Amino acid sequence: MSNEEPQAFVVGNPPNLRRLAYRLRAGTHSGKPGLVWLAGYRSDMESTKATALDAQAERLGLGLLRFDYSGHGRSEGRLEEGTISRWLEETIAIVRARTDGPQILIGSSMGGYLALLTARELIRSGEEGRLAGLILIAPAVDFTESLIWERAPEEARQAILEEGAWLRPSGYSDQPDVFTRALIEDGRKHLLLGGMIRTFCPTVVLQGMRDEDVPYAHALALMERLGGDPATLMLVKDGDHRLSRPQDLLILFDAVKRMAEFEASLPLLAFAGSSGENGGV
């Protein structure tokens, strides 16, 4: 982990300006794609996987952008103000402003979901050349609906609707998770699993079979909807949600190395087609 203070990046317009903390490692191989780390809900850029990835990026000579969403880590804001739209806006803004050339988006849990949503937005805006690949670790696609709302007990749903939030004990922190009505309702604007998903780049999904937060059946459902683009699913039989053990990190590092080398060996591909073909979800 770097001892230097992170840099600051401002997103949004008044009165919704947010100052995000980020770290940017410059790559030493101009012909290889960079990496972007997208953390999970309530995680940050100093987590075990993020810092291990930073060290691996240094070894491979790859650039790496990692940052904290608003309400997370060292960034401004309150967690309960967060929505998928808000965190997606921040992700897209900082990727556009602080990266150059094709990038491999590496997302864990909610970060995997945001990686897919970011890819969709870049494709829609004609920026698919920014995408070298996606590596999704236990991707919590549509988590506000299928993993929170649909699995919540009735009293939790009532708390969300009537009190505006449900405080659920966390398995990773002394502080509870905060699921607000705004988070749930906004999430319904960004659902992906109802149709086919185009990424216009290779995708690798890493999933633990002992994951109690994002069941591996969820990863199988995602794989069924990744149409028209190369996609690989790797199941770790004894892996949990975090996939941050040394043996799990080696699997991640191998996926990064293979994808970076594969993309560096190819010319930049331009995808052409009708709006229907490029529309994705």
VENMO-V260540 format. One record per residue. N is the residue number from 1. RES is the residue in one letter. PSI is psi in degrees with one decimal (* if undefined). D_LAST is the distance of its C-alpha to the last C-alpha in whole Angstrom. Layout:
# VENMO-V260540
n res psi d_last
N RES PSI D_LAST
N RES PSI D_LAST
This chain:
# VENMO-V260540
n res psi d_last
1 M 136.8 37
2 S 141.3 39
3 N -9.3 41
4 E 150.2 41
5 E 143.8 39
6 P 159.5 35
7 Q 168.1 34
8 A 142.4 33
9 F 130.1 30
10 V 131.3 29
11 V 147.6 26
12 G 179.8 26
13 N 152.9 28
14 P 139.8 31
15 P 19.8 31
16 N 34.5 28
17 L 137.1 29
18 R 134.3 29
19 R 114.6 31
20 L 142.6 29
21 A 138.3 31
22 Y 160.0 30
23 R 138.0 31
24 L 118.1 31
25 R 127.2 32
26 A 139.4 33
27 G 155.5 33
28 T -3.9 36
29 H 103.2 34
30 S -23.2 33
31 G -3.0 31
32 K 151.5 29
33 P 159.6 25
34 G 175.0 26
35 L 144.5 24
36 V 123.8 23
37 W 127.4 23
38 L 111.7 21
39 A 169.4 23
40 G 177.8 22
41 Y 124.7 23
42 R 7.6 27
43 S -179.0 27
44 D -177.3 28
45 M -2.2 29
46 E 14.7 32
47 S 170.4 31
48 T -49.6 32
49 K -40.0 29
50 A -45.4 29
51 T -34.7 33
52 A -39.3 33
53 L -37.4 30
54 D -43.7 32
55 A -38.7 35
56 Q -39.0 33
57 A -40.0 32
58 E -43.9 35
59 R -36.1 36
60 L -6.5 34
61 G 26.7 34
62 L 145.6 31
63 G 152.6 30
64 L 126.3 28
65 L 127.8 27
66 R 145.6 27
67 F 168.3 27
68 D 129.7 27
69 Y 161.5 25
70 S 141.4 27
71 G 6.2 28
72 H 149.3 29
73 G -124.8 31
74 R 2.4 33
75 S 158.6 31
76 E 165.5 32
77 G 170.0 31
78 R 140.4 31
79 L -42.0 28
80 E -9.5 28
81 E -8.5 27
82 G 144.6 24
83 T 167.1 20
84 I -43.2 17
85 S -43.0 17
86 R -48.9 20
87 W -30.1 19
88 L -43.2 16
89 E -43.5 18
90 E -42.5 21
91 T -49.6 19
92 I -41.8 18
93 A -45.7 21
94 I -32.3 23
95 V -43.3 21
96 R -38.6 22
97 A -28.7 25
98 R 7.0 27
99 T 156.0 25
100 D 128.6 26
101 G 179.5 24
102 P 142.5 22
103 Q 148.0 21
104 I 114.9 20
105 L 122.5 18
106 I 110.2 20
107 G 137.2 19
108 S 127.5 21
109 S -116.2 20
110 M -31.4 18
111 G -32.1 18
112 G -39.8 16
113 Y -46.9 13
114 L -31.4 14
115 A -44.2 14
116 L -41.2 10
117 L -37.9 10
118 T -44.0 12
119 A -43.5 11
120 R -42.7 8
121 E -40.2 11
122 L -39.1 13
123 I -44.6 11
124 R -31.7 10
125 S 12.2 14
126 G 21.1 15
127 E 32.6 16
128 E -19.0 15
129 G -16.0 19
130 R -13.9 19
131 L 113.5 17
132 A -23.4 19
133 G 167.6 18
134 L 133.9 16
135 I 114.3 19
136 L 120.0 18
137 I 113.8 21
138 A 56.5 20
139 P 122.1 17
140 A 60.7 17
141 V 134.1 13
142 D 30.6 13
143 F -31.3 17
144 T -31.2 18
145 E -58.0 17
146 S -24.1 17
147 L -16.3 20
148 I -68.0 22
149 W -48.3 22
150 E -22.6 21
151 R -5.0 24
152 A 142.0 26
153 P 163.1 30
154 E -39.2 31
155 E -30.5 33
156 A -41.8 30
157 R -40.2 28
158 Q -39.5 31
159 A -41.2 32
160 I -45.6 28
161 L -39.4 28
162 E -34.4 32
163 E -11.5 33
164 G -6.3 30
165 A 153.1 29
166 W 122.4 30
167 L 111.1 32
168 R 130.5 31
169 P 138.1 33
170 S 141.8 32
171 G -1.4 33
172 Y -4.5 33
173 S 156.3 34
174 D -21.8 37
175 Q 140.7 35
176 P 156.0 33
177 D 148.7 29
178 V 110.3 28
179 F 108.1 25
180 T 163.0 26
181 R -38.3 25
182 A -40.2 23
183 L -45.4 21
184 I -49.2 20
185 E -39.5 19
186 D -35.7 17
187 G -27.4 15
188 R -11.9 14
189 K -10.8 12
190 H 25.7 10
191 L 137.8 9
192 L -29.1 6
193 L 0.1 8
194 G -4.7 8
195 G -174.8 6
196 M 149.2 5
197 I 121.9 5
198 R 137.0 7
199 T -20.8 10
200 F 28.5 12
201 C 164.8 15
202 P 145.6 17
203 T 134.4 16
204 V 128.8 19
205 V 124.7 18
206 L 124.6 22
207 Q 129.3 23
208 G 139.2 26
209 M -7.8 27
210 R 21.9 29
211 D 116.8 26
212 E -12.9 27
213 D -43.4 25
214 V 93.0 21
215 P 148.2 22
216 Y -18.6 22
217 A -27.9 20
218 H -39.9 17
219 A -36.8 17
220 L -40.4 17
221 A -39.0 15
222 L -45.1 12
223 M -35.4 14
224 E -20.7 13
225 R -2.1 9
226 L 91.0 10
227 G 138.2 10
228 G -3.8 12
229 D 152.1 13
230 P 133.2 16
231 A 137.4 16
232 T 136.1 19
233 L 128.5 20
234 M 116.4 23
235 L 130.8 25
236 V 110.2 28
237 K -41.7 30
238 D 17.1 32
239 G 141.6 30
240 D -164.1 29
241 H -38.0 26
242 R -37.1 28
243 L 51.4 28
244 S 9.8 31
245 R 160.6 34
246 P -42.4 35
247 Q -30.5 34
248 D -40.5 31
249 L -35.2 31
250 L -37.6 32
251 I -43.8 29
252 L -46.9 27
253 F -39.7 29
254 D -41.5 29
255 A -41.6 25
256 V -48.2 26
257 K -46.4 29
258 R -43.4 27
259 M -40.5 24
260 A -42.4 26
261 E -38.5 29
262 F -47.4 26
263 E -35.1 24
264 A -23.1 28
265 S -5.7 29
266 L 148.3 26
267 P 157.0 26
268 L 123.7 23
269 L 135.6 21
270 A 122.3 20
271 F 125.0 16
272 A 156.0 17
273 G 175.6 15
274 S 167.6 14
275 S -30.1 12
276 G -37.7 10
277 E -32.8 10
278 N -7.2 9
279 G -20.0 6
280 G -120.2 4
281 V * 0
